[in-house]
Amino acid sequence: AADLARESCTDEQKAALTLSGGRCAIPGDQLKLGKTFVAFCEENKAIRDLIDTGKGNLQWERDIPPAALSNLESLAKSDFKANLGKIIHDIYQTAHVMFSDMPQGDHKKRAKYRFASKTLMRILPPGLDKEIEGLIEKKSITLDLYEILGQCTWGKA
């Protein structure tokens, strides 16, 4: 496939698009593909089977381990406000373990932050959960961890 891509451009294009390292960099808007993705899949039936097999395994978010969830739920049920610091600590500790396979950076930071917000919403005590969900629906607050914590701590939107 790489040879086909190299041979598909003219000598003038190669001269104009060759980088200092000797590689040819064709801009995306000038790339020409010989066939459509559907035609490629028809020629390679194993690709279609691979796609169909993987469809059911698609998961947008990671599941919290059951032991960590039960620990957080028990902390929330005993005394939510008194245990709030420990709850946040444990949520972030769980997120650190869950996302340890990701490289450091903004993407990992956002994933852990989003996980913390959603997990906190999941374990809110009855009454407080409805209040915060109502504020989110009214757009008084967002699903932001610090806004949820502010509402849980001080009750101010």
The 8 nearest C-alpha neighbors of each residue, nearest first, counted from 0:
[[1, 3, 2, 4, 5, 6, 7, 33],
 [2, 0, 4, 3, 5, 6, 7, 23],
 [1, 3, 5, 4, 0, 6, 7, 8],
 [4, 2, 0, 6, 1, 5, 7, 8],
 [3, 5, 1, 7, 2, 6, 0, 8],
 [6, 4, 2, 3, 7, 1, 8, 23],
 [7, 5, 3, 4, 8, 2, 9, 1],
 [6, 8, 4, 5, 3, 9, 31, 2],
 [9, 7, 6, 12, 5, 13, 10, 4],
 [8, 10, 12, 11, 13, 7, 6, 14],
 [9, 11, 13, 12, 14, 8, 15, 6],
 [12, 10, 14, 9, 13, 15, 8, 16],
 [13, 11, 15, 9, 14, 10, 16, 8],
 [14, 12, 10, 16, 11, 15, 17, 23],
 [13, 15, 11, 12, 17, 16, 10, 23],
 [14, 16, 12, 13, 17, 11, 10, 18],
 [17, 15, 13, 23, 24, 14, 12, 25],
 [18, 16, 23, 22, 13, 14, 21, 15],
 [17, 19, 22, 20, 21, 23, 16, 24],
 [18, 20, 21, 17, 22, 23, 16, 24],
 [21, 19, 18, 22, 17, 23, 24, 16],
 [20, 22, 18, 19, 17, 23, 24, 16],
 [23, 21, 18, 17, 20, 24, 19, 16],
 [22, 24, 17, 16, 18, 13, 25, 21],
 [25, 23, 16, 17, 22, 26, 18, 13],
 [24, 26, 16, 23, 27, 30, 29, 28],
 [27, 25, 29, 28, 24, 30, 16, 23],
 [28, 26, 30, 29, 25, 31, 24, 32],
 [27, 29, 26, 30, 25, 31, 32, 24],
 [30, 28, 27, 26, 31, 25, 32, 8],
 [31, 29, 27, 28, 25, 32, 26, 4],
 [30, 32, 29, 33, 7, 28, 27, 4],
 [33, 31, 34, 30, 35, 4, 7, 36],
 [32, 34, 31, 35, 7, 39, 3, 4],
 [35, 33, 32, 38, 36, 39, 37, 31],
 [34, 36, 38, 37, 39, 33, 32, 40],
 [35, 37, 39, 38, 40, 34, 41, 32],
 [36, 38, 40, 35, 39, 41, 34, 42],
 [39, 37, 41, 35, 40, 36, 34, 42],
 [38, 40, 36, 42, 37, 41, 43, 35],
 [41, 39, 43, 37, 42, 38, 44, 46],
 [40, 42, 38, 39, 43, 44, 37, 47],
 [41, 43, 39, 40, 44, 38, 37, 45],
 [44, 42, 40, 45, 41, 46, 39, 47],
 [43, 45, 46, 47, 41, 40, 42, 48],
 [44, 46, 48, 47, 43, 49, 40, 50],
 [47, 45, 49, 44, 48, 43, 40, 50],
 [46, 48, 50, 44, 49, 45, 40, 51],
 [49, 47, 51, 45, 50, 46, 52, 44],
 [48, 50, 46, 52, 47, 51, 45, 53],
 [49, 51, 47, 53, 48, 52, 46, 54],
 [52, 50, 48, 54, 49, 53, 47, 55],
 [51, 53, 49, 50, 54, 48, 55, 56],
 [52, 54, 50, 56, 51, 55, 49, 57],
 [55, 53, 51, 56, 52, 57, 50, 49],
 [56, 54, 53, 57, 52, 51, 58, 50],
 [57, 55, 53, 54, 58, 52, 51, 59],
 [56, 58, 55, 54, 59, 53, 60, 52],
 [59, 57, 60, 56, 61, 55, 62, 54],
 [58, 60, 57, 61, 62, 56, 110, 114],
 [61, 59, 58, 62, 114, 110, 57, 63],
 [60, 62, 63, 59, 58, 97, 114, 98],
 [63, 61, 64, 60, 65, 97, 58, 114],
 [62, 64, 65, 68, 61, 67, 93, 97],
 [63, 65, 67, 66, 68, 62, 93, 97],
 [66, 64, 68, 67, 69, 63, 62, 70],
 [67, 65, 69, 68, 64, 70, 63, 71],
 [68, 66, 70, 64, 65, 69, 71, 63],
 [67, 69, 65, 71, 70, 66, 72, 64],
 [68, 70, 72, 66, 71, 67, 73, 65],
 [71, 69, 67, 73, 68, 72, 66, 74],
 [72, 70, 74, 68, 69, 73, 75, 86],
 [73, 71, 69, 75, 74, 70, 122, 68],
 [72, 74, 76, 70, 75, 71, 69, 77],
 [75, 73, 71, 72, 77, 76, 82, 70],
 [76, 74, 79, 72, 73, 77, 78, 71],
 [77, 75, 73, 74, 78, 72, 79, 124],
 [76, 78, 74, 75, 73, 79, 82, 72],
 [79, 77, 81, 76, 80, 75, 82, 74],
 [78, 80, 75, 82, 81, 83, 76, 77],
 [81, 79, 83, 82, 78, 152, 151, 75],
 [80, 82, 78, 79, 83, 84, 85, 77],
 [81, 83, 79, 85, 80, 84, 78, 86],
 [84, 82, 86, 80, 85, 81, 79, 87],
 [85, 83, 87, 86, 82, 88, 81, 80],
 [84, 86, 88, 82, 83, 87, 89, 74],
 [87, 85, 83, 89, 84, 88, 82, 90],
 [88, 86, 90, 84, 89, 85, 83, 91],
 [87, 89, 85, 91, 86, 90, 92, 84],
 [88, 90, 92, 86, 91, 87, 93, 85],
 [91, 89, 87, 93, 92, 88, 115, 86],
 [90, 92, 94, 88, 93, 89, 95, 87],
 [93, 91, 89, 95, 94, 90, 88, 96],
 [92, 94, 90, 96, 91, 95, 89, 97],
 [95, 93, 91, 97, 96, 92, 111, 98],
 [94, 96, 92, 93, 98, 97, 99, 91],
 [95, 97, 99, 93, 94, 98, 92, 100],
 [98, 96, 94, 95, 99, 93, 100, 63],
 [97, 99, 100, 95, 96, 101, 94, 107],
 [98, 100, 96, 101, 97, 95, 102, 94],
 [101, 99, 98, 102, 97, 96, 103, 107],
 [100, 102, 99, 98, 107, 103, 106, 104],
 [103, 101, 104, 100, 107, 99, 106, 98],
 [104, 102, 107, 101, 105, 108, 106, 99],
 [103, 105, 106, 107, 108, 102, 101, 109],
 [104, 106, 108, 107, 109, 103, 110, 102],
 [107, 105, 109, 108, 104, 110, 103, 102],
 [108, 106, 110, 109, 105, 104, 103, 111],
 [107, 109, 105, 111, 106, 110, 112, 104],
 [110, 108, 112, 106, 111, 107, 113, 105],
 [111, 109, 107, 113, 112, 108, 114, 106],
 [110, 112, 114, 108, 109, 113, 94, 115],
 [111, 113, 109, 115, 114, 110, 108, 116],
 [114, 112, 116, 110, 115, 111, 109, 117],
 [113, 115, 111, 117, 112, 116, 118, 110],
 [114, 116, 112, 118, 113, 117, 90, 119],
 [117, 115, 144, 113, 119, 114, 118, 143],
 [116, 118, 120, 114, 119, 115, 121, 113],
 [117, 119, 121, 115, 120, 116, 114, 122],
 [118, 120, 116, 121, 122, 117, 115, 123],
 [121, 119, 117, 118, 123, 122, 116, 128],
 [120, 122, 118, 119, 123, 117, 128, 116],
 [123, 121, 119, 120, 72, 124, 118, 75],
 [124, 122, 128, 120, 121, 119, 127, 125],
 [123, 125, 127, 128, 126, 122, 75, 76],
 [126, 124, 127, 128, 123, 129, 122, 130],
 [125, 127, 129, 128, 130, 124, 123, 131],
 [126, 128, 130, 129, 125, 124, 131, 123],
 [127, 129, 123, 131, 126, 130, 125, 132],
 [128, 130, 132, 126, 127, 131, 133, 125],
 [131, 129, 127, 133, 128, 132, 126, 134],
 [130, 132, 134, 133, 128, 129, 127, 135],
 [133, 131, 135, 129, 134, 130, 128, 136],
 [134, 132, 136, 130, 131, 135, 129, 137],
 [133, 135, 131, 137, 139, 136, 132, 140],
 [134, 136, 138, 132, 140, 133, 141, 137],
 [135, 137, 133, 138, 134, 132, 139, 140],
 [138, 136, 134, 135, 139, 133, 140, 132],
 [139, 137, 135, 140, 136, 134, 141, 133],
 [138, 140, 134, 137, 135, 156, 141, 136],
 [141, 139, 135, 138, 134, 156, 146, 142],
 [142, 140, 143, 135, 138, 146, 139, 147],
 [141, 143, 144, 116, 135, 140, 147, 146],
 [144, 142, 141, 146, 145, 147, 116, 140],
 [143, 145, 116, 147, 146, 148, 142, 115],
 [144, 146, 148, 147, 143, 149, 116, 150],
 [147, 145, 149, 143, 148, 144, 150, 140],
 [148, 146, 150, 144, 145, 149, 151, 143],
 [149, 147, 145, 151, 150, 146, 152, 144],
 [150, 148, 146, 152, 147, 151, 153, 145],
 [149, 151, 154, 147, 155, 148, 152, 153],
 [152, 150, 148, 149, 154, 153, 147, 127],
 [151, 153, 149, 150, 148, 154, 80, 155],
 [154, 152, 155, 150, 149, 151, 148, 156],
 [155, 153, 150, 151, 152, 156, 149, 148],
 [156, 154, 150, 153, 149, 152, 151, 146],
 [155, 150, 140, 139, 154, 146, 149, 134]]
